[in-house]
Amino acid sequence: MTFSKSEALSSLRPGAQFVIRGGVIEFYQHDDPQPTEEELQSEIIRLNEAQPMVELREERNRRLAETDYLALSDLT
């Protein structure tokens, strides 16, 4: 999966309101300043590099949830 500029901006500035058209940020509203193009590209790289661990953690959690009944059945 390759992350988009929109996803990078949401990750860097949670709660920001923005509009991106044609790869250009046309509207940006947040208390913090708008991130630079370099910051956005760095965040895209970081998100892409972290993705395998995110997927592994999701798979781990899914498998644990499938077997929770085995360990929790004796819980009083």
N, C-alpha and C positions, 0 to 999 in steps of 0.2 A: 504494500500500500504506500502510495506517495501522498504526503499531506499537502494541503493547499495553503495559499497565503491566508485565506479566511480562517482555517483551522489554527494556523500559527498565531494569527492576531488574537483569536479567542483564547488561546493558551497563554499568551503574554499579557493580555489585558482582559481578564475575566469581567464580564458585565459591560464591556464596551459596546457601543452601538456604532455600526459602520456599514458602508456600502462599497463593494469592490466591483468594478466593471472593467473588463479587458485587462485585468491584472493591476489596475490602478485604484488606489483608495480614493474614492470621490467624496465620501462623507465619513467623519470620525468624531465621536463624542465620548469622552471619558475624562476623569480627573487627571490621569497621568498623560504625558505627552504621547503623541503618535509615534510608534516605533519606526526606526529607519528601515530602509530596504535591507541593509546588512543584518540588522537584528531579526527581521522576518526570515531571511534566508538561513541564518544560524538556527533559529527555532525550528524551521522545517527539517534541517539536518538532524537536530537533536530528537525531534519526534520520530523521524524515520529510524534512527538508530535505537531508540527505546522500544519500538513496536514489537520486536520479537519477544522481549521480556513481558510486555503487556499481554500478548497472546498466550504465552506460557503460563502466566499467573491466572488468566481466565480459565484455561484448561484445567489447571490444578484445582481452582475453586469449584469448577463444575464437577470434577471427580470426587472431591471431598463431600460436596453436597449430596451426591448420589449414594454415598456410604454413611452419611451421618446417622441414619436410623440404626445402624449396627452398633455404634458407640453410645448413642444417646438412649437406647431402649432400657438400659439399666439405671438411668438417672432418676432419682426420686425427688 
